[in-house]
Amino acid sequence: MPSDAPDRDTAVAREHAVSFTLNGERVRCQVPARTHLGDLLRGTFGLTGVHLGCEHGVCGACTVLVDGRAVRACLMLGVQAEGATIETVEGLSESGRIRDLQDAFHARNALQCGYCTPGMLVTAAELLAECAGEIPSREAIRAAISGNYCRCTGYHAIVDAIATTAEARAARETAE
């Protein structure tokens, strides 16, 4: 290897300045090149609702919204967040955007151990935003959450909670 070639380990370990909007607030931080978004959100910003389960993008526990779309935070690098708008379950909760959905999950007993719940709520928030006043079918709800594993509830209560929320939101929009 020529002596003027960059050391691979040094290039990989190098930190990069990243600036993005996180839960409505503009943030800036230094991120090592190979740090996943999930690790960045948990470690740097303390957003522990981003659960790291399989770390292969299969379980959905780390789901966040990036520019309004559900993304697996374990599959996205922190440096890729540059300029993006990221919302976690904490941001969606604090803003009140999913209060009705959270209430429906509680009322329908759609959570048990709670590990999948943040990812389910974020995924459901994306679906309900896409539907905007329309009520998705149970099949559409199942398809939307199919990338989120839940080992406790059997999904029926989760589908019920999302359907109940969609119906209530549609009724409110019709009344307005």
Secondary structure as GFF3:
##gff-version 3
##sequence-region A 1 176
A	DSSP	alpha_helix	8	13	.	.	.	ID=ss1
A	DSSP	beta_strand	15	22	.	.	.	ID=ss2
A	DSSP	beta_strand	25	32	.	.	.	ID=ss3
A	DSSP	alpha_helix	37	43	.	.	.	ID=ss4
A	DSSP	beta_strand	63	66	.	.	.	ID=ss5
A	DSSP	beta_strand	69	72	.	.	.	ID=ss6
A	DSSP	three_ten_helix	78	81	.	.	.	ID=ss7
A	DSSP	beta_strand	85	87	.	.	.	ID=ss8
A	DSSP	alpha_helix	89	95	.	.	.	ID=ss9
A	DSSP	alpha_helix	99	107	.	.	.	ID=ss10
A	DSSP	alpha_helix	117	131	.	.	.	ID=ss11
A	DSSP	alpha_helix	138	144	.	.	.	ID=ss12
A	DSSP	alpha_helix	156	175	.	.	.	ID=ss13
###
